[in-house]
Amino acid sequence: MDEIEVEGKQEKPLVEVDRVTIRFAGDSGDGMQLTGTQFTHTSAIFGNDISTLPDFPAEIRAPAGSIPGVSGFQINFSSRDIRTPGDEPNVLVAMNPAALKVNLPDLEKGALIVVNNDAFTELNLKKANYTSNPLEDGSITGYRVISLPLSELTANALQGLNLTKKEVERCKNFFALGLMYWLYDRSLDPSIKWIEEKFANKPTLAAANKQALQAGLHYADTTEIFTTHYKVRKAELPRAAQGRPADQAVPEEAALPGGHLADHDRAQGRPDHGRHQDRAPGPGHRPQGRAGGQAL
């Protein structure tokens, strides 16, 4: 992330950078594919050049909280022409210990890590092969760690809605998405429109997802967890590059598979696609195309 200039905005500085790579990671039931595609879709509408790398669980119906059950989605968005989904993420959003364990080695030094500390229970730490809590033992002091009770914050934001505990828990990915939208100066409008269309016949679920999204953005804006946020300008691409389908806005039918609550990865019974993280090619590695020209 290369800083260009700083300007003031609503008491917190807005820093312009030319590119950012974010990886969303969590359990296969945490909706990380949906979260990543929503961020991708919004960035494409804004006009950034984008490249993505979805990472599906290594096993079908792996135990919740286990390393084989980790699902992820990486997006590299930029104000200039890019060709890869990024080598070392600048940001990791980790929903549980297994997601942190699997993805920590890929991050750049000093990367920002946002973790759901509600998931760092003794059982989940054991499933991720941790002998101690990495949020407390000093093992990740080389990173900027934002430890938040995302499950609790989401539940507080959805008080008064007629939802089950499981439905409330499944909204935490939209709370996390709201945090990232504030941090990178994104509009909520494309995601709100998608939620309203997806849940047109389920008004309670529509309200829950919208409230979680808005609560995440509001939390980032009004608390001191972030002292700065960032702006990536619309990409200025050469005329030849502008004609490529990959540089156009991501078609909704390609970029947004399934829906939150109703269509999480596990609920969909997705087939095993193998793991293909942003690492050196090896067994199970399959190159991914650019976001605008691939179905995710």
C-alpha positions in Angstrom: 0.0 0.0 0.0 1.7 3.2 -1.2 0.6 6.3 0.6 0.2 9.4 -1.7 -1.4 12.2 0.3 -3.5 12.9 3.3 -6.6 15.1 3.7 -9.0 15.6 6.5 -12.5 14.1 6.6 -14.9 14.0 9.6 -12.1 14.4 12.2 -10.3 11.2 11.0 -7.7 11.6 8.2 -8.3 10.1 4.8 -5.1 8.7 3.3 -5.0 8.1 -0.4 -3.3 4.8 -1.5 -2.9 3.3 -4.9 -3.8 -0.3 -4.1 -4.9 -2.6 -1.3 -5.1 -6.4 -0.9 -7.7 -7.7 1.6 -8.3 -11.3 2.5 -11.6 -12.3 4.2 -11.3 -15.7 6.0 -13.4 -17.8 8.3 -15.3 -21.0 8.7 -17.2 -22.4 5.6 -20.4 -21.2 7.2 -19.2 -17.6 7.8 -20.1 -16.3 4.4 -16.6 -15.2 3.4 -17.2 -15.8 -0.3 -20.3 -13.6 -0.2 -18.4 -10.9 1.8 -15.6 -10.9 -0.7 -17.8 -10.8 -3.7 -19.8 -7.9 -2.2 -16.6 -5.9 -1.6 -15.5 -6.8 -5.2 -18.8 -5.7 -6.7 -18.8 -2.4 -4.9 -15.2 -1.7 -5.9 -15.9 -2.5 -9.5 -18.9 -0.2 -9.5 -16.7 2.5 -8.0 -14.2 2.0 -10.9 -11.2 0.3 -9.3 -9.3 -2.2 -11.3 -9.7 -5.6 -9.5 -8.4 -9.1 -9.3 -9.7 -11.8 -7.0 -8.8 -15.2 -5.6 -11.5 -17.3 -3.9 -10.3 -20.0 -1.6 -12.8 -22.8 -0.9 -12.5 -25.3 2.0 -10.2 -28.2 1.6 -12.9 -30.7 2.7 -16.6 -31.0 2.1 -18.5 -30.4 5.3 -15.4 -30.1 7.4 -16.0 -29.7 11.2 -16.8 -26.1 12.2 -13.8 -24.2 13.3 -11.3 -26.7 11.9 -8.4 -25.9 9.6 -9.8 -28.0 6.6 -13.0 -25.9 6.9 -11.4 -22.5 6.4 -12.9 -20.6 3.5 -11.4 -17.3 2.1 -11.7 -14.6 -0.5 -8.9 -12.3 -1.5 -9.3 -9.1 -3.5 -6.7 -6.7 -4.9 -8.2 -3.4 -5.9 -6.3 -0.5 -7.4 -6.3 2.9 -9.0 -4.1 1.5 -11.8 -3.9 -1.6 -14.0 -3.2 -4.8 -12.0 -2.8 -8.4 -13.2 -2.8 -10.5 -10.0 -4.8 -10.8 -6.8 -1.8 -9.7 -4.8 1.1 -11.6 -3.2 0.9 -10.6 0.4 -2.4 -9.2 1.8 -2.3 -5.9 3.5 -5.4 -6.8 5.5 -6.8 -10.0 7.0 -10.3 -10.3 8.4 -10.3 -13.6 10.4 -13.5 -14.9 11.9 -11.9 -17.7 14.0 -8.6 -19.1 15.1 -8.3 -21.6 12.2 -8.7 -18.7 9.7 -5.8 -16.8 11.5 -3.7 -19.9 11.6 -4.0 -20.7 7.9 -3.6 -17.2 6.6 -1.1 -15.6 8.9 2.0 -16.8 7.0 0.8 -15.1 3.8 0.5 -11.6 5.2 3.0 -8.7 4.7 4.9 -7.6 7.7 2.9 -5.2 9.8 -0.4 -6.1 8.1 -3.7 -5.2 9.7 -5.5 -8.1 11.2 -9.2 -7.8 12.3 -10.2 -10.8 14.3 -13.5 -12.0 15.9 -12.3 -12.6 19.4 -15.6 -14.2 20.4 -14.5 -17.3 18.4 -11.2 -17.7 20.3 -12.6 -20.2 22.7 -10.6 -23.1 24.2 -12.3 -25.5 21.9 -11.7 -23.5 18.7 -8.1 -22.9 19.6 -7.6 -26.6 20.0 -9.2 -27.3 16.6 -6.8 -24.8 15.1 -3.8 -26.6 16.8 -3.0 -23.6 19.0 -1.6 -24.4 22.4 -2.2 -20.9 23.6 -4.3 -17.9 22.5 -2.3 -15.9 19.9 -4.3 -12.8 20.8 -2.7 -13.0 24.3 0.7 -14.8 24.0 2.5 -12.1 22.0 3.0 -14.3 18.9 1.4 -11.8 16.5 2.9 -8.6 17.9 4.5 -7.9 14.5 1.1 -7.0 13.1 -1.6 -4.3 13.7 -4.2 -6.4 15.5 -7.8 -5.2 16.0 -9.5 -7.7 18.3 -13.2 -7.3 18.3 -16.2 -9.2 19.7 -17.9 -9.3 16.3 -20.5 -11.8 17.3 -21.5 -9.8 20.3 -21.5 -6.5 18.4 -23.7 -8.0 15.7 -26.1 -9.4 18.3 -26.4 -5.9 19.9 -27.0 -4.3 16.5 -29.9 -6.7 15.8 -31.7 -6.5 19.1 -35.5 -6.3 18.6 -35.5 -8.4 15.4 -37.3 -11.7 15.4 -34.2 -13.8 14.6 -32.8 -17.1 16.0 -29.4 -17.1 17.6 -28.0 -18.9 14.5 -29.4 -16.3 12.1 -28.0 -13.4 14.2 -24.5 -15.1 14.3 -24.6 -15.5 10.5 -24.9 -11.7 10.1 -21.5 -11.0 11.6 -19.9 -11.1 8.1 -21.9 -8.1 7.1 -20.8 -6.3 10.3 -17.2 -7.0 9.3 -18.0 -5.8 5.7 -19.3 -2.6 7.1 -16.0 -2.1 9.0 -14.0 -2.6 5.7 -16.4 -0.3 3.8 -15.6 2.5 6.2 -11.9 1.8 6.3 -11.6 2.0 2.5 -14.2 4.7 1.9 -16.7 2.5 0.1 -20.4 3.2 -0.3 -22.9 0.9 1.3 -25.5 1.5 -1.5 -24.6 -1.5 -3.8 -24.7 -4.0 -1.0 -27.9 -2.5 0.5 -29.5 -2.7 -3.0 -28.4 -6.4 -3.3 -29.8 -7.2 0.2 -33.1 -5.7 -0.6 -33.4 -7.6 -3.9 -32.1 -10.9 -2.5 -34.5 -10.8 0.5 -37.4 -9.0 -1.1 -39.8 -11.7 0.3 -38.0 -12.0 3.7 -38.1 -8.5 5.2 -36.7 -9.6 8.6 -33.6 -11.1 7.0 -33.2 -8.0 4.8 -33.5 -5.7 7.8 -31.0 -7.8 9.8 -28.3 -7.8 7.0 -28.7 -4.1 6.4 -28.6 -3.2 10.1 -25.4 -5.3 10.6 -23.8 -3.7 7.6 -24.7 -0.2 8.8 -23.7 -1.0 12.3 -20.2 -2.1 11.2 -19.6 1.1 9.3 -20.9 3.2 12.2 -18.8 1.4 14.7 -15.6 2.0 12.7 -16.5 5.7 12.3 -17.4 6.5 15.9 -15.0 4.4 17.9 -11.2 4.7 18.1 -10.3 1.2 16.6 -9.2 3.0 13.5 -7.6 6.4 13.6 -7.2 6.7 9.8 -9.1 5.4 6.8 -8.1 5.1 3.2 -9.2 6.0 -0.3 -8.3 4.1 -3.6 -9.2 6.3 -6.5 -11.0 5.2 -9.6 -8.6 3.4 -12.0 -7.2 5.3 -14.9 -6.5 2.6 -17.4 -5.0 2.8 -21.0 -7.6 2.9 -23.7 -6.6 -0.7 -24.8 -7.0 -2.0 -21.3 -10.5 -0.4 -20.9 -11.9 -2.6 -23.6 -11.1 -5.8 -21.7 -14.1 -7.4 -20.1 -11.9 -7.9 -16.9 -11.8 -4.1 -16.4 -15.6 -3.7 -16.6 -17.9 -3.8 -13.6 -18.4 -7.3 -12.3 -21.7 -8.7 -13.6 -23.9 -9.4 -10.6 -24.7 -12.9 -11.7 -21.0 -13.7 -11.9 -19.8 -11.9 -8.8 -22.5 -12.6 -6.3 -23.2 -16.4 -6.0 -25.9 -17.3 -3.4 -27.1 -15.2 -0.5 -26.4 -14.5 3.1 -28.2 -16.6 5.7 -30.0 -18.6 3.0 -27.0 -19.6 0.9 -23.8 -19.8 3.0 -21.1 -22.1 1.7 -22.1 -25.0 3.9 -25.8 -24.6 3.4 -25.3 -24.7 -0.4 -23.5 -28.1 -0.1 -20.7 -26.8 -2.4 -18.6 -29.4 -4.1 -14.9 -29.6 -3.1 -13.0 -27.3 -5.4 -9.6 -27.9 -3.7 -7.6 -25.2 -2.1 -5.9 -22.5 -4.2 -4.6 -19.8 -1.9 -2.2 -17.1 -3.2 0.9 -19.2 -2.8 3.4 -20.8 -5.0 1.7 -23.4 -7.4 1.5 -26.8 -6.0 -0.9 -29.7 -5.6 -4.4 -28.5 -5.8 -3.4 -25.1 -7.1 -5.5 -23.7 -10.0 -4.8 -20.3 -11.5 -7.7 -17.8 -11.1 -8.7 -15.3 -13.7 -9.5 -11.6 -13.2 -12.7 -10.9 -11.3 -14.5 -9.3 -14.3 -14.2 -12.3 -16.5 -14.7 -15.2 -14.1 -17.6 -16.7 -12.3 -16.8 -17.0 -8.6 
